[in-house]
Amino acid sequence: MSSRISFLFTITVWLIFFVPFFISLNDFNYLLIKFSPVLQAVLSWHSDRFIVDITGIYGIDSINGFSIWWSMFILAIYFSIVVIIGIKVVKNIEIFERD
């Protein structure tokens, strides 16, 4: 039980101190884009320098604070949630024998 509490404490401290560096919520209009797993693949919206150099030629605007690292972080969280739910579902499945 104490290992679970220390794990939750560590995760909480990490979330409080580390995650805000990834999240820049200066513009709430782009909040849905930053958290949508489907829109993480739209590279032209990312504000990383190597992408902005290419997309700037075509006049495509980027979203401030929307970086590749943020996309990887969000996709890792969503993937972890799907895996955890999948494991729980598979453990609860009853297999019936067919005749």
PDB file as gemmi writes it, atoms N, CA and C in Angstrom:
CRYST1    1.000    1.000    1.000  90.00  90.00  90.00 P 1                      
ATOM      1  N   MET A   1       0.818  -1.194   0.000  1.00  0.00           N  
ATOM      2  CA  MET A   1       0.000   0.000   0.000  1.00  0.00           C  
ATOM      3  C   MET A   1       0.865   1.262   0.000  1.00  0.00           C  
ATOM      4  N   SER A   2       1.971   1.236   0.752  1.00  0.00           N  
ATOM      5  CA  SER A   2       2.810   2.435   0.815  1.00  0.00           C  
ATOM      6  C   SER A   2       3.534   2.677  -0.511  1.00  0.00           C  
ATOM      7  N   SER A   3       3.829   1.605  -1.254  1.00  0.00           N  
ATOM      8  CA  SER A   3       4.461   1.805  -2.557  1.00  0.00           C  
ATOM      9  C   SER A   3       3.497   2.467  -3.540  1.00  0.00           C  
ATOM     10  N   ARG A   4       2.221   2.150  -3.412  1.00  0.00           N  
ATOM     11  CA  ARG A   4       1.215   2.791  -4.268  1.00  0.00           C  
ATOM     12  C   ARG A   4       1.093   4.270  -3.931  1.00  0.00           C  
ATOM     13  N   ILE A   5       1.139   4.590  -2.658  1.00  0.00           N  
ATOM     14  CA  ILE A   5       1.041   5.990  -2.237  1.00  0.00           C  
ATOM     15  C   ILE A   5       2.273   6.767  -2.700  1.00  0.00           C  
ATOM     16  N   SER A   6       3.452   6.165  -2.561  1.00  0.00           N  
ATOM     17  CA  SER A   6       4.656   6.863  -3.011  1.00  0.00           C  
ATOM     18  C   SER A   6       4.661   7.029  -4.528  1.00  0.00           C  
ATOM     19  N   PHE A   7       4.122   6.035  -5.251  1.00  0.00           N  
ATOM     20  CA  PHE A   7       4.018   6.154  -6.703  1.00  0.00           C  
ATOM     21  C   PHE A   7       3.076   7.291  -7.082  1.00  0.00           C  
ATOM     22  N   LEU A   8       1.917   7.371  -6.440  1.00  0.00           N  
ATOM     23  CA  LEU A   8       0.966   8.442  -6.721  1.00  0.00           C  
ATOM     24  C   LEU A   8       1.537   9.806  -6.349  1.00  0.00           C  
ATOM     25  N   PHE A   9       2.296   9.860  -5.249  1.00  0.00           N  
ATOM     26  CA  PHE A   9       2.935  11.113  -4.857  1.00  0.00           C  
ATOM     27  C   PHE A   9       3.958  11.543  -5.904  1.00  0.00           C  
ATOM     28  N   THR A  10       4.749  10.607  -6.392  1.00  0.00           N  
ATOM     29  CA  THR A  10       5.748  10.916  -7.411  1.00  0.00           C  
ATOM     30  C   THR A  10       5.092  11.413  -8.693  1.00  0.00           C  
ATOM     31  N   ILE A  11       4.036  10.754  -9.129  1.00  0.00           N  
ATOM     32  CA  ILE A  11       3.307  11.183 -10.321  1.00  0.00           C  
ATOM     33  C   ILE A  11       2.711  12.571 -10.129  1.00  0.00           C  
ATOM     34  N   THR A  12       2.160  12.836  -8.952  1.00  0.00           N  
ATOM     35  CA  THR A  12       1.563  14.138  -8.673  1.00  0.00           C  
ATOM     36  C   THR A  12       2.615  15.239  -8.711  1.00  0.00           C  
ATOM     37  N   VAL A  13       3.749  15.005  -8.087  1.00  0.00           N  
ATOM     38  CA  VAL A  13       4.825  16.002  -8.106  1.00  0.00           C  
ATOM     39  C   VAL A  13       5.309  16.224  -9.534  1.00  0.00           C  
ATOM     40  N   TRP A  14       5.441  15.156 -10.302  1.00  0.00           N  
ATOM     41  CA  TRP A  14       5.882  15.276 -11.690  1.00  0.00           C  
ATOM     42  C   TRP A  14       4.887  16.100 -12.493  1.00  0.00           C  
ATOM     43  N   LEU A  15       3.602  15.834 -12.303  1.00  0.00           N  
ATOM     44  CA  LEU A  15       2.582  16.569 -13.048  1.00  0.00           C  
ATOM     45  C   LEU A  15       2.583  18.047 -12.684  1.00  0.00           C  
ATOM     46  N   ILE A  16       2.778  18.338 -11.403  1.00  0.00           N  
ATOM     47  CA  ILE A  16       2.735  19.733 -10.959  1.00  0.00           C  
ATOM     48  C   ILE A  16       3.924  20.526 -11.488  1.00  0.00           C  
ATOM     49  N   PHE A  17       5.119  19.915 -11.476  1.00  0.00           N  
ATOM     50  CA  PHE A  17       6.317  20.674 -11.827  1.00  0.00           C  
ATOM     51  C   PHE A  17       6.768  20.532 -13.274  1.00  0.00           C  
ATOM     52  N   PHE A  18       6.458  19.435 -13.927  1.00  0.00           N  
ATOM     53  CA  PHE A  18       7.020  19.184 -15.247  1.00  0.00           C  
ATOM     54  C   PHE A  18       6.053  19.480 -16.390  1.00  0.00           C  
ATOM     55  N   VAL A  19       4.815  19.102 -16.228  1.00  0.00           N  
ATOM     56  CA  VAL A  19       3.827  19.250 -17.303  1.00  0.00           C  
ATOM     57  C   VAL A  19       3.559  20.700 -17.687  1.00  0.00           C  
ATOM     58  N   PRO A  20       3.519  21.657 -16.753  1.00  0.00           N  
ATOM     59  CA  PRO A  20       3.249  23.037 -17.189  1.00  0.00           C  
ATOM     60  C   PRO A  20       4.256  23.603 -18.178  1.00  0.00           C  
ATOM     61  N   PHE A  21       5.459  23.040 -18.244  1.00  0.00           N  
ATOM     62  CA  PHE A  21       6.416  23.508 -19.236  1.00  0.00           C  
ATOM     63  C   PHE A  21       5.992  23.107 -20.647  1.00  0.00           C  
ATOM     64  N   PHE A  22       5.236  22.029 -20.773  1.00  0.00           N  
ATOM     65  CA  PHE A  22       4.736  21.619 -22.076  1.00  0.00           C  
ATOM     66  C   PHE A  22       3.478  22.383 -22.466  1.00  0.00           C  
ATOM     67  N   ILE A  23       2.692  22.749 -21.487  1.00  0.00           N  
ATOM     68  CA  ILE A  23       1.395  23.357 -21.754  1.00  0.00           C  
ATOM     69  C   ILE A  23       1.529  24.871 -21.726  1.00  0.00           C  
ATOM     70  N   SER A  24       1.237  25.505 -22.826  1.00  0.00           N  
ATOM     71  CA  SER A  24       1.118  26.955 -22.790  1.00  0.00           C  
ATOM     72  C   SER A  24      -0.307  27.261 -23.203  1.00  0.00           C  
ATOM     73  N   LEU A  25      -1.079  27.656 -22.243  1.00  0.00           N  
ATOM     74  CA  LEU A  25      -2.504  27.875 -22.478  1.00  0.00           C  
ATOM     75  C   LEU A  25      -2.800  29.367 -22.620  1.00  0.00           C  
ATOM     76  N   ASN A  26      -1.917  30.071 -23.307  1.00  0.00           N  
ATOM     77  CA  ASN A  26      -2.117  31.501 -23.496  1.00  0.00           C  
ATOM     78  C   ASN A  26      -3.335  31.786 -24.359  1.00  0.00           C  
ATOM     79  N   ASP A  27      -3.607  30.920 -25.306  1.00  0.00           N  
ATOM     80  CA  ASP A  27      -4.722  31.127 -26.221  1.00  0.00           C  
ATOM     81  C   ASP A  27      -5.685  29.952 -26.083  1.00  0.00           C  
ATOM     82  N   PHE A  28      -6.825  30.183 -25.467  1.00  0.00           N  
ATOM     83  CA  PHE A  28      -7.782  29.107 -25.220  1.00  0.00           C  
ATOM     84  C   PHE A  28      -8.485  28.631 -26.489  1.00  0.00           C  
ATOM     85  N   ASN A  29      -8.352  29.370 -27.593  1.00  0.00           N  
ATOM     86  CA  ASN A  29      -8.969  28.934 -28.845  1.00  0.00           C  
ATOM     87  C   ASN A  29      -8.342  27.647 -29.361  1.00  0.00           C  
ATOM     88  N   TYR A  30      -7.065  27.424 -29.041  1.00  0.00           N  
ATOM     89  CA  TYR A  30      -6.357  26.253 -29.542  1.00  0.00           C  
ATOM     90  C   TYR A  30      -6.297  25.118 -28.524  1.00  0.00           C  
ATOM     91  N   LEU A  31      -7.019  25.241 -27.429  1.00  0.00           N  
ATOM     92  CA  LEU A  31      -6.967  24.224 -26.376  1.00  0.00           C  
ATOM     93  C   LEU A  31      -7.459  22.871 -26.869  1.00  0.00           C  
ATOM     94  N   LEU A  32      -8.535  22.845 -27.646  1.00  0.00           N  
ATOM     95  CA  LEU A  32      -9.057  21.590 -28.176  1.00  0.00           C  
ATOM     96  C   LEU A  32      -8.060  20.937 -29.129  1.00  0.00           C  
ATOM     97  N   ILE A  33      -7.381  21.721 -29.914  1.00  0.00           N  
ATOM     98  CA  ILE A  33      -6.382  21.179 -30.842  1.00  0.00           C  
ATOM     99  C   ILE A  33      -5.229  20.555 -30.080  1.00  0.00           C  
ATOM    100  N   LYS A  34      -4.809  21.181 -28.998  1.00  0.00           N  
ATOM    101  CA  LYS A  34      -3.671  20.679 -28.238  1.00  0.00           C  
ATOM    102  C   LYS A  34      -3.974  19.373 -27.519  1.00  0.00           C  
ATOM    103  N   PHE A  35      -5.239  19.097 -27.203  1.00  0.00           N  
ATOM    104  CA  PHE A  35      -5.584  17.887 -26.473  1.00  0.00           C  
ATOM    105  C   PHE A  35      -6.241  16.809 -27.321  1.00  0.00           C  
ATOM    106  N   SER A  36      -6.535  17.082 -28.565  1.00  0.00           N  
ATOM    107  CA  SER A  36      -7.175  16.089 -29.433  1.00  0.00           C  
ATOM    108  C   SER A  36      -6.128  15.121 -29.985  1.00  0.00           C  
ATOM    109  N   PRO A  37      -6.303  13.823 -29.756  1.00  0.00           N  
ATOM    110  CA  PRO A  37      -5.300  12.870 -30.255  1.00  0.00           C  
ATOM    111  C   PRO A  37      -5.267  12.787 -31.776  1.00  0.00           C  
ATOM    112  N   VAL A  38      -6.354  13.082 -32.429  1.00  0.00           N  
ATOM    113  CA  VAL A  38      -6.408  13.005 -33.891  1.00  0.00           C  
ATOM    114  C   VAL A  38      -5.618  14.142 -34.526  1.00  0.00           C  
ATOM    115  N   LEU A  39      -5.631  15.302 -33.913  1.00  0.00           N  
ATOM    116  CA  LEU A  39      -4.982  16.475 -34.498  1.00  0.00           C  
ATOM    117  C   LEU A  39      -3.501  16.575 -34.170  1.00  0.00           C  
ATOM    118  N   GLN A  40      -2.950  15.639 -33.410  1.00  0.00           N  
ATOM    119  CA  GLN A  40      -1.523  15.662 -33.091  1.00  0.00           C  
ATOM    120  C   GLN A  40      -0.673  15.398 -34.332  1.00  0.00           C  
ATOM    121  N   ALA A  41      -1.246  14.788 -35.331  1.00  0.00           N  
ATOM    122  CA  ALA A  41      -0.489  14.435 -36.531  1.00  0.00           C  
ATOM    123  C   ALA A  41      -0.404  15.574 -37.548  1.00  0.00           C  
ATOM    124  N   VAL A  42      -1.080  16.681 -37.315  1.00  0.00           N  
ATOM    125  CA  VAL A  42      -1.022  17.809 -38.243  1.00  0.00           C  
ATOM    126  C   VAL A  42       0.268  18.567 -37.962  1.00  0.00           C  
ATOM    127  N   LEU A  43       1.327  18.204 -38.660  1.00  0.00           N  
ATOM    128  CA  LEU A  43       2.645  18.776 -38.381  1.00  0.00           C  
ATOM    129  C   LEU A  43       2.741  20.254 -38.718  1.00  0.00           C  
ATOM    130  N   SER A  44       1.943  20.718 -39.640  1.00  0.00           N  
ATOM    131  CA  SER A  44       2.051  22.127 -40.042  1.00  0.00           C  
ATOM    132  C   SER A  44       1.609  23.074 -38.930  1.00  0.00           C  
ATOM    133  N   TRP A  45       0.876  22.613 -37.938  1.00  0.00           N  
ATOM    134  CA  TRP A  45       0.437  23.467 -36.843  1.00  0.00           C  
ATOM    135  C   TRP A  45       1.468  23.527 -35.716  1.00  0.00           C  
ATOM    136  N   HIS A  46       2.453  22.643 -35.715  1.00  0.00           N  
ATOM    137  CA  HIS A  46       3.445  22.614 -34.647  1.00  0.00           C  
ATOM    138  C   HIS A  46       4.380  23.822 -34.758  1.00  0.00           C  
ATOM    139  N   SER A  47       4.852  24.282 -33.610  1.00  0.00           N  
ATOM    140  CA  SER A  47       5.668  25.502 -33.583  1.00  0.00           C  
ATOM    141  C   SER A  47       7.161  25.220 -33.475  1.00  0.00           C  
ATOM    142  N   ASP A  48       7.589  24.003 -33.778  1.00  0.00           N  
ATOM    143  CA  ASP A  48       9.011  23.694 -33.762  1.00  0.00           C  
ATOM    144  C   ASP A  48       9.703  24.390 -34.932  1.00  0.00           C  
ATOM    145  N   ARG A  49      10.936  24.801 -34.703  1.00  0.00           N  
ATOM    146  CA  ARG A  49      11.652  25.617 -35.684  1.00  0.00           C  
ATOM    147  C   ARG A  49      11.801  24.936 -37.040  1.00  0.00           C  
ATOM    148  N   PHE A  50      12.147  23.647 -37.051  1.00  0.00           N  
ATOM    149  CA  PHE A  50      12.362  22.983 -38.343  1.00  0.00           C  
ATOM    150  C   PHE A  50      11.073  22.831 -39.144  1.00  0.00           C  
ATOM    151  N   ILE A  51       9.942  22.819 -38.469  1.00  0.00           N  
ATOM    152  CA  ILE A  51       8.658  22.744 -39.181  1.00  0.00           C  
ATOM    153  C   ILE A  51       8.234  24.140 -39.635  1.00  0.00           C  
ATOM    154  N   VAL A  52       8.434  25.135 -38.778  1.00  0.00           N  
ATOM    155  CA  VAL A  52       8.050  26.506 -39.122  1.00  0.00           C  
ATOM    156  C   VAL A  52       8.859  27.013 -40.312  1.00  0.00           C  
ATOM    157  N   ASP A  53      10.126  26.608 -40.408  1.00  0.00           N  
ATOM    158  CA  ASP A  53      10.945  27.025 -41.555  1.00  0.00           C  
ATOM    159  C   ASP A  53      10.349  26.544 -42.875  1.00  0.00           C  
ATOM    160  N   ILE A  54       9.792  25.348 -42.869  1.00  0.00           N  
ATOM    161  CA  ILE A  54       9.210  24.790 -44.094  1.00  0.00           C  
ATOM    162  C   ILE A  54       7.817  25.336 -44.353  1.00  0.00           C  
ATOM    163  N   THR A  55       6.965  25.342 -43.311  1.00  0.00           N  
ATOM    164  CA  THR A  55       5.584  25.780 -43.505  1.00  0.00           C  
ATOM    165  C   THR A  55       5.472  27.291 -43.678  1.00  0.00           C  
ATOM    166  N   GLY A  56       6.463  28.043 -43.174  1.00  0.00           N  
ATOM    167  CA  GLY A  56       6.438  29.496 -43.352  1.00  0.00           C  
ATOM    168  C   GLY A  56       6.554  29.902 -44.804  1.00  0.00           C  
ATOM    169  N   ILE A  57       7.200  29.087 -45.597  1.00  0.00           N  
ATOM    170  CA  ILE A  57       7.319  29.369 -47.030  1.00  0.00           C  
ATOM    171  C   ILE A  57       5.941  29.391 -47.681  1.00  0.00           C  
ATOM    172  N   TYR A  58       5.053  28.518 -47.213  1.00  0.00           N  
ATOM    173  CA  TYR A  58       3.720  28.394 -47.803  1.00  0.00           C  
ATOM    174  C   TYR A  58       2.678  29.241 -47.092  1.00  0.00           C  
ATOM    175  N   GLY A  59       3.087  29.986 -46.078  1.00  0.00           N  
ATOM    176  CA  GLY A  59       2.152  30.874 -45.381  1.00  0.00           C  
ATOM    177  C   GLY A  59       1.251  30.168 -44.392  1.00  0.00           C  
ATOM    178  N   ILE A  60       1.641  29.003 -43.915  1.00  0.00           N  
ATOM    179  CA  ILE A  60       0.847  28.267 -42.935  1.00  0.00           C  
ATOM    180  C   ILE A  60       1.266  28.715 -41.546  1.00  0.00           C  
ATOM    181  N   ASP A  61       0.310  29.177 -40.765  1.00  0.00           N  
ATOM    182  CA  ASP A  61       0.601  29.635 -39.408  1.00  0.00           C  
ATOM    183  C   ASP A  61       0.699  28.458 -38.451  1.00  0.00           C  
ATOM    184  N   SER A  62       1.599  28.585 -37.481  1.00  0.00           N  
ATOM    185  CA  SER A  62       1.728  27.551 -36.459  1.00  0.00           C  
ATOM    186  C   SER A  62       1.027  28.005 -35.187  1.00  0.00           C  
ATOM    187  N   ILE A  63       0.828  27.084 -34.269  1.00  0.00           N  
ATOM    188  CA  ILE A  63       0.189  27.367 -32.991  1.00  0.00           C  
ATOM    189  C   ILE A  63       1.285  27.431 -31.930  1.00  0.00           C  
ATOM    190  N   ASN A  64       1.373  28.539 -31.226  1.00  0.00           N  
ATOM    191  CA  ASN A  64       2.403  28.695 -30.203  1.00  0.00           C  
ATOM    192  C   ASN A  64       2.211  27.669 -29.090  1.00  0.00           C  
ATOM    193  N   GLY A  65       3.291  27.038 -28.682  1.00  0.00           N  
ATOM    194  CA  GLY A  65       3.233  26.058 -27.605  1.00  0.00           C  
ATOM    195  C   GLY A  65       2.784  24.680 -28.044  1.00  0.00           C  
ATOM    196  N   PHE A  66       2.626  24.475 -29.324  1.00  0.00           N  
ATOM    197  CA  PHE A  66       2.184  23.176 -29.846  1.00  0.00           C  
ATOM    198  C   PHE A  66       3.393  22.533 -30.521  1.00  0.00           C  
ATOM    199  N   SER A  67       4.157  21.771 -29.732  1.00  0.00           N  
ATOM    200  CA  SER A  67       5.407  21.214 -30.234  1.00  0.00           C  
ATOM    201  C   SER A  67       5.292  19.703 -30.421  1.00  0.00           C  
ATOM    202  N   ILE A  68       6.307  19.147 -31.034  1.00  0.00           N  
ATOM    203  CA  ILE A  68       6.355  17.694 -31.242  1.00  0.00           C  
ATOM    204  C   ILE A  68       6.406  16.978 -29.905  1.00  0.00           C  
ATOM    205  N   TRP A  69       7.152  17.530 -28.949  1.00  0.00           N  
ATOM    206  CA  TRP A  69       7.242  16.895 -27.628  1.00  0.00           C  
ATOM    207  C   TRP A  69       5.888  16.854 -26.941  1.00  0.00           C  
ATOM    208  N   TRP A  70       5.108  17.919 -27.093  1.00  0.00           N  
ATOM    209  CA  TRP A  70       3.759  17.936 -26.521  1.00  0.00           C  
ATOM    210  C   TRP A  70       2.902  16.845 -27.172  1.00  0.00           C  
ATOM    211  N   SER A  71       3.003  16.704 -28.480  1.00  0.00           N  
ATOM    212  CA  SER A  71       2.226  15.687 -29.184  1.00  0.00           C  
ATOM    213  C   SER A  71       2.602  14.290 -28.715  1.00  0.00           C  
ATOM    214  N   MET A  72       3.889  14.031 -28.553  1.00  0.00           N  
ATOM    215  CA  MET A  72       4.334  12.723 -28.064  1.00  0.00           C  
ATOM    216  C   MET A  72       3.827  12.464 -26.654  1.00  0.00           C  
ATOM    217  N   PHE A  73       3.845  13.503 -25.823  1.00  0.00           N  
ATOM    218  CA  PHE A  73       3.358  13.381 -24.446  1.00  0.00           C  
ATOM    219  C   PHE A  73       1.867  13.042 -24.418  1.00  0.00           C  
ATOM    220  N   ILE A  74       1.069  13.778 -25.177  1.00  0.00           N  
ATOM    221  CA  ILE A  74      -0.381  13.532 -25.201  1.00  0.00           C  
ATOM    222  C   ILE A  74      -0.695  12.151 -25.773  1.00  0.00           C  
ATOM    223  N   LEU A  75      -0.027  11.774 -26.857  1.00  0.00           N  
ATOM    224  CA  LEU A  75      -0.272  10.463 -27.449  1.00  0.00           C  
ATOM    225  C   LEU A  75       0.155   9.334 -26.513  1.00  0.00           C  
ATOM    226  N   ALA A  76       1.216   9.530 -25.749  1.00  0.00           N  
ATOM    227  CA  ALA A  76       1.638   8.521 -24.772  1.00  0.00           C  
ATOM    228  C   ALA A  76       0.603   8.365 -23.668  1.00  0.00           C  
ATOM    229  N   ILE A  77       0.022   9.465 -23.229  1.00  0.00           N  
ATOM    230  CA  ILE A  77      -1.025   9.387 -22.201  1.00  0.00           C  
ATOM    231  C   ILE A  77      -2.247   8.657 -22.742  1.00  0.00           C  
ATOM    232  N   TYR A  78      -2.702   9.017 -23.935  1.00  0.00           N  
ATOM    233  CA  TYR A  78      -3.868   8.356 -24.512  1.00  0.00           C  
ATOM    234  C   TYR A  78      -3.597   6.878 -24.776  1.00  0.00           C  
ATOM    235  N   PHE A  79      -2.415   6.555 -25.264  1.00  0.00           N  
ATOM    236  CA  PHE A  79      -2.062   5.156 -25.511  1.00  0.00           C  
ATOM    237  C   PHE A  79      -2.037   4.369 -24.200  1.00  0.00           C  
ATOM    238  N   SER A  80      -1.503   4.952 -23.139  1.00  0.00           N  
ATOM    239  CA  SER A  80      -1.473   4.284 -21.837  1.00  0.00           C  
ATOM    240  C   SER A  80      -2.877   4.021 -21.314  1.00  0.00           C  
ATOM    241  N   ILE A  81      -3.759   4.979 -21.487  1.00  0.00           N  
ATOM    242  CA  ILE A  81      -5.148   4.799 -21.046  1.00  0.00           C  
ATOM    243  C   ILE A  81      -5.807   3.664 -21.814  1.00  0.00           C  
ATOM    244  N   VAL A  82      -5.587   3.611 -23.128  1.00  0.00           N  
ATOM    245  CA  VAL A  82      -6.175   2.546 -23.946  1.00  0.00           C  
ATOM    246  C   VAL A  82      -5.628   1.181 -23.536  1.00  0.00           C  
ATOM    247  N   VAL A  83      -4.333   1.098 -23.268  1.00  0.00           N  
ATOM    248  CA  VAL A  83      -3.733  -0.173 -22.866  1.00  0.00           C  
ATOM    249  C   VAL A  83      -4.271  -0.620 -21.517  1.00  0.00           C  
ATOM    250  N   ILE A  84      -4.374   0.286 -20.562  1.00  0.00           N  
ATOM    251  CA  ILE A  84      -4.888  -0.069 -19.229  1.00  0.00           C  
ATOM    252  C   ILE A  84      -6.335  -0.533 -19.313  1.00  0.00           C  
ATOM    253  N   ILE A  85      -7.159   0.166 -20.061  1.00  0.00           N  
ATOM    254  CA  ILE A  85      -8.558  -0.245 -20.229  1.00  0.00           C  
ATOM    255  C   ILE A  85      -8.625  -1.587 -20.951  1.00  0.00           C  
ATOM    256  N   GLY A  86      -7.782  -1.775 -21.963  1.00  0.00           N  
ATOM    257  CA  GLY A  86      -7.754  -3.044 -22.692  1.00  0.00           C  
ATOM    258  C   GLY A  86      -7.365  -4.207 -21.806  1.00  0.00           C  
ATOM    259  N   ILE A  87      -6.393  -4.014 -20.942  1.00  0.00           N  
ATOM    260  CA  ILE A  87      -5.988  -5.077 -20.020  1.00  0.00           C  
ATOM    261  C   ILE A  87      -7.118  -5.432 -19.078  1.00  0.00           C  
ATOM    262  N   LYS A  88      -7.816  -4.424 -18.558  1.00  0.00           N  
ATOM    263  CA  LYS A  88      -8.939  -4.698 -17.651  1.00  0.00           C  
ATOM    264  C   LYS A  88     -10.078  -5.410 -18.368  1.00  0.00           C  
ATOM    265  N   VAL A  89     -10.337  -5.038 -19.617  1.00  0.00           N  
ATOM    266  CA  VAL A  89     -11.408  -5.684 -20.377  1.00  0.00           C  
ATOM    267  C   VAL A  89     -11.053  -7.137 -20.670  1.00  0.00           C  
ATOM    268  N   VAL A  90      -9.812  -7.382 -21.060  1.00  0.00           N  
ATOM    269  CA  VAL A  90      -9.394  -8.744 -21.386  1.00  0.00           C  
ATOM    270  C   VAL A  90      -9.425  -9.630 -20.144  1.00  0.00           C  
ATOM    271  N   LYS A  91      -9.091  -9.094 -18.998  1.00  0.00           N  
ATOM    272  CA  LYS A  91      -9.137  -9.881 -17.760  1.00  0.00           C  
ATOM    273  C   LYS A  91     -10.566 -10.265 -17.387  1.00  0.00           C  
ATOM    274  N   ASN A  92     -11.534  -9.435 -17.778  1.00  0.00           N  
ATOM    275  CA  ASN A  92     -12.928  -9.691 -17.410  1.00  0.00           C  
ATOM    276  C   ASN A  92     -13.698 -10.492 -18.451  1.00  0.00           C  
ATOM    277  N   ILE A  93     -13.095 -10.811 -19.566  1.00  0.00           N  
ATOM    278  CA  ILE A  93     -13.792 -11.555 -20.607  1.00  0.00           C  
ATOM    279  C   ILE A  93     -13.928 -13.015 -20.184  1.00  0.00           C  
ATOM    280  N   GLU A  94     -15.117 -13.509 -20.320  1.00  0.00           N  
ATOM    281  CA  GLU A  94     -15.347 -14.934 -20.065  1.00  0.00           C  
ATOM    282  C   GLU A  94     -15.354 -15.658 -21.395  1.00  0.00           C  
ATOM    283  N   ILE A  95     -14.587 -16.715 -21.462  1.00  0.00           N  
ATOM    284  CA  ILE A  95     -14.501 -17.481 -22.690  1.00  0.00           C  
ATOM    285  C   ILE A  95     -15.450 -18.662 -22.575  1.00  0.00           C  
ATOM    286  N   PHE A  96     -16.371 -18.744 -23.527  1.00  0.00           N  
ATOM    287  CA  PHE A  96     -17.343 -19.829 -23.539  1.00  0.00           C  
ATOM    288  C   PHE A  96     -16.924 -20.877 -24.556  1.00  0.00           C  
ATOM    289  N   GLU A  97     -17.125 -22.101 -24.177  1.00  0.00           N  
ATOM    290  CA  GLU A  97     -16.756 -23.187 -25.069  1.00  0.00           C  
ATOM    291  C   GLU A  97     -17.891 -23.450 -26.046  1.00  0.00           C  
ATOM    292  N   ARG A  98     -17.555 -23.537 -27.329  1.00  0.00           N  
ATOM    293  CA  ARG A  98     -18.566 -23.827 -28.343  1.00  0.00           C  
ATOM    294  C   ARG A  98     -18.641 -25.323 -28.585  1.00  0.00           C  
ATOM    295  N   ASP A  99     -19.820 -25.773 -28.831  1.00  0.00           N  
ATOM    296  CA  ASP A  99     -20.006 -27.216 -29.129  1.00  0.00           C  
ATOM    297  C   ASP A  99     -20.051 -27.468 -30.596  1.00  0.00           C  
TER     298      ASP A  99                                                      
END                                                                             
